[in-house]
Amino acid sequence: MASIFTRIINGEIPCYKIAEDEHNFAFLDINPNSIGHTLCVPKKEVDKITDLDEDAYHSLMHFSRKVALAVEQSMECRRVGFTVIGLEVPHVHVHLIPLNTMADATFQTKVSPGPEIFEATAAKIRAKLQ
């Protein structure tokens, strides 16, 4: 059965899309640690980051860096944290989390923006990618 991320990539589940290229896809996390929390995933469903071949790994990291720069430029934050945990969904994903405090990186504190905030946030980040 396809992971929720594969279903998002395939358009079966809606998302707040940020960017995509031939091999990767980025969208806002719907249960974010902070406003602008973005997930970058390879389009090919692979469970663990260590299971990616070297080219796919480098492609995902290059793509994630490009998206992170746009997040950093569009969100009020001290920096963007990168983390790969991947226990919730068996599909490699890089969390890009706008950080102002260490608590923003712990996954213990969540924010609950409404659809208008998600849309505005996605638009701001996409604008920095142009």
C-alpha atoms as a printed R data frame, in Angstrom:
    type eleno elety resid chain resno      x      y       z
1   ATOM     1    CA   MET     A     1  0.000  0.000   0.000
2   ATOM     2    CA   ALA     A     2  1.303  3.447  -0.909
3   ATOM     3    CA   SER     A     3  2.453  5.716   1.911
4   ATOM     4    CA   ILE     A     4  0.531  8.887   2.674
5   ATOM     5    CA   PHE     A     5  3.399 10.837   1.084
6   ATOM     6    CA   THR     A     6  3.148  8.850  -2.159
7   ATOM     7    CA   ARG     A     7 -0.577  9.546  -2.159
8   ATOM     8    CA   ILE     A     8  0.154 13.278  -1.678
9   ATOM     9    CA   ILE     A     9  2.705 13.249  -4.534
10  ATOM    10    CA   ASN     A    10  0.177 11.455  -6.755
11  ATOM    11    CA   GLY     A    11 -2.472 14.086  -5.999
12  ATOM    12    CA   GLU     A    12 -4.768 11.657  -4.174
13  ATOM    13    CA   ILE     A    13 -4.514 13.691  -0.948
14  ATOM    14    CA   PRO     A    14 -4.384 17.498  -1.008
15  ATOM    15    CA   CYS     A    15 -1.372 19.355   0.339
16  ATOM    16    CA   TYR     A    16  0.146 22.798   0.562
17  ATOM    17    CA   LYS     A    17  2.740 22.216  -2.138
18  ATOM    18    CA   ILE     A    18  5.967 24.177  -2.027
19  ATOM    19    CA   ALA     A    19  8.058 22.742  -4.862
20  ATOM    20    CA   GLU     A    20  8.913 19.711  -6.914
21  ATOM    21    CA   ASP     A    21 11.497 18.588  -9.384
22  ATOM    22    CA   GLU     A    22 11.930 15.388 -11.347
23  ATOM    23    CA   HIS     A    23 12.841 13.338  -8.255
24  ATOM    24    CA   ASN     A    24 11.624 15.235  -5.170
25  ATOM    25    CA   PHE     A    25  8.560 16.941  -3.706
26  ATOM    26    CA   ALA     A    26  8.138 19.511  -0.892
27  ATOM    27    CA   PHE     A    27  5.000 20.438   1.019
28  ATOM    28    CA   LEU     A    28  4.011 21.974   4.338
29  ATOM    29    CA   ASP     A    29  3.719 19.659   7.334
30  ATOM    30    CA   ILE     A    30  0.058 19.737   8.439
31  ATOM    31    CA   ASN     A    31  1.068 19.142  12.068
32  ATOM    32    CA   PRO     A    32  3.908 21.668  12.223
33  ATOM    33    CA   ASN     A    33  6.351 22.453  14.994
34  ATOM    34    CA   SER     A    34  6.331 26.064  13.752
35  ATOM    35    CA   ILE     A    35  4.837 28.037  10.875
36  ATOM    36    CA   GLY     A    36  6.693 27.106   7.686
37  ATOM    37    CA   HIS     A    37  7.603 23.544   8.773
38  ATOM    38    CA   THR     A    38  8.153 21.834   5.429
39  ATOM    39    CA   LEU     A    39  8.718 18.229   4.403
40  ATOM    40    CA   CYS     A    40 10.949 17.245   1.484
41  ATOM    41    CA   VAL     A    41 10.509 13.716   0.159
42  ATOM    42    CA   PRO     A    42 11.826 11.723  -2.756
43  ATOM    43    CA   LYS     A    43  9.095 10.834  -5.239
44  ATOM    44    CA   LYS     A    44 10.277  7.237  -5.150
45  ATOM    45    CA   GLU     A    45  8.950  5.630  -1.989
46  ATOM    46    CA   VAL     A    46 11.891  4.455   0.119
47  ATOM    47    CA   ASP     A    47 11.567  3.738   3.850
48  ATOM    48    CA   LYS     A    48 14.907  4.892   5.317
49  ATOM    49    CA   ILE     A    49 17.359  7.558   4.208
50  ATOM    50    CA   THR     A    50 20.153  4.994   4.348
51  ATOM    51    CA   ASP     A    51 18.245  2.923   1.776
52  ATOM    52    CA   LEU     A    52 18.495  5.708  -0.825
53  ATOM    53    CA   ASP     A    53 21.170  5.184  -3.419
54  ATOM    54    CA   GLU     A    54 23.890  7.816  -3.404
55  ATOM    55    CA   ASP     A    55 22.458  9.818  -6.318
56  ATOM    56    CA   ALA     A    56 18.961  9.911  -4.777
57  ATOM    57    CA   TYR     A    57 20.433 10.934  -1.410
58  ATOM    58    CA   HIS     A    58 22.415 13.797  -2.929
59  ATOM    59    CA   SER     A    59 19.420 14.867  -5.016
60  ATOM    60    CA   LEU     A    60 17.173 14.990  -1.932
61  ATOM    61    CA   MET     A    61 19.745 16.930   0.105
62  ATOM    62    CA   HIS     A    62 20.359 19.420  -2.728
63  ATOM    63    CA   PHE     A    63 16.599 19.908  -3.169
64  ATOM    64    CA   SER     A    64 16.083 20.231   0.606
65  ATOM    65    CA   ARG     A    65 18.801 22.892   0.869
66  ATOM    66    CA   LYS     A    66 17.189 24.924  -1.923
67  ATOM    67    CA   VAL     A    67 13.786 24.743  -0.209
68  ATOM    68    CA   ALA     A    68 15.346 25.504   3.200
69  ATOM    69    CA   LEU     A    69 16.885 28.703   1.842
70  ATOM    70    CA   ALA     A    70 13.438 29.809   0.651
71  ATOM    71    CA   VAL     A    71 11.918 28.918   4.044
72  ATOM    72    CA   GLU     A    72 14.642 30.870   5.835
73  ATOM    73    CA   GLN     A    73 14.091 33.924   3.624
74  ATOM    74    CA   SER     A    74 10.312 33.906   4.048
75  ATOM    75    CA   MET     A    75  9.795 32.986   7.717
76  ATOM    76    CA   GLU     A    76 10.839 34.937  10.789
77  ATOM    77    CA   CYS     A    77 13.345 32.532  12.290
78  ATOM    78    CA   ARG     A    78 16.925 32.361  13.502
79  ATOM    79    CA   ARG     A    79 17.641 29.395  11.235
80  ATOM    80    CA   VAL     A    80 16.058 26.395   9.574
81  ATOM    81    CA   GLY     A    81 16.737 23.061  11.232
82  ATOM    82    CA   PHE     A    82 17.057 19.873   9.189
83  ATOM    83    CA   THR     A    83 16.052 16.578  10.731
84  ATOM    84    CA   VAL     A    84 15.405 13.097   9.390
85  ATOM    85    CA   ILE     A    85 13.543 10.837  11.788
86  ATOM    86    CA   GLY     A    86 10.924  9.066   9.742
87  ATOM    87    CA   LEU     A    87  9.233  6.839  12.290
88  ATOM    88    CA   GLU     A    88  5.693  8.048  11.585
89  ATOM    89    CA   VAL     A    89  5.624  7.471   7.821
90  ATOM    90    CA   PRO     A    90  7.719  4.771   6.117
91  ATOM    91    CA   HIS     A    91  8.841  7.146   3.346
92  ATOM    92    CA   VAL     A    92 12.073  9.138   3.649
93  ATOM    93    CA   HIS     A    93 11.364 12.729   4.625
94  ATOM    94    CA   VAL     A    94 13.499 15.682   5.598
95  ATOM    95    CA   HIS     A    95 11.885 18.066   8.070
96  ATOM    96    CA   LEU     A    96 12.788 21.717   7.461
97  ATOM    97    CA   ILE     A    97 11.772 23.513  10.650
98  ATOM    98    CA   PRO     A    98 11.990 27.285  11.160
99  ATOM    99    CA   LEU     A    99 13.724 27.596  14.532
100 ATOM   100    CA   ASN     A   100 13.766 30.377  17.078
101 ATOM   101    CA   THR     A   101 14.304 28.178  20.142
102 ATOM   102    CA   MET     A   102 15.416 24.597  20.724
103 ATOM   103    CA   ALA     A   103 11.820 23.776  21.688
104 ATOM   104    CA   ASP     A   104 10.852 24.310  18.040
105 ATOM   105    CA   ALA     A   105 12.964 21.265  17.148
106 ATOM   106    CA   THR     A   106 11.628 18.839  19.763
107 ATOM   107    CA   PHE     A   107  8.317 17.786  18.167
108 ATOM   108    CA   GLN     A   108  6.760 18.395  21.603
109 ATOM   109    CA   THR     A   109  5.330 21.809  20.761
110 ATOM   110    CA   LYS     A   110  3.003 22.119  17.810
111 ATOM   111    CA   VAL     A   111  1.158 25.037  16.221
112 ATOM   112    CA   SER     A   112 -2.282 24.848  14.624
113 ATOM   113    CA   PRO     A   113 -2.534 27.307  11.750
114 ATOM   114    CA   GLY     A   114 -5.760 27.463   9.788
115 ATOM   115    CA   PRO     A   115 -6.036 26.957   6.028
116 ATOM   116    CA   GLU     A   116 -5.526 30.679   5.341
117 ATOM   117    CA   ILE     A   117 -2.191 30.659   7.194
118 ATOM   118    CA   PHE     A   118 -1.083 27.468   5.437
119 ATOM   119    CA   GLU     A   119 -1.935 28.973   2.032
120 ATOM   120    CA   ALA     A   120 -0.209 32.281   2.797
121 ATOM   121    CA   THR     A   121  2.860 30.494   4.163
122 ATOM   122    CA   ALA     A   122  3.145 28.210   1.140
123 ATOM   123    CA   ALA     A   123  2.791 31.208  -1.186
124 ATOM   124    CA   LYS     A   124  5.535 33.126   0.662
125 ATOM   125    CA   ILE     A   125  7.942 30.210   0.445
126 ATOM   126    CA   ARG     A   126  7.137 29.488  -3.217
127 ATOM   127    CA   ALA     A   127  7.740 33.164  -4.035
128 ATOM   128    CA   LYS     A   128 11.303 32.892  -2.692
129 ATOM   129    CA   LEU     A   129 11.939 29.886  -4.938
130 ATOM   130    CA   GLN     A   130 11.150 31.855  -8.081
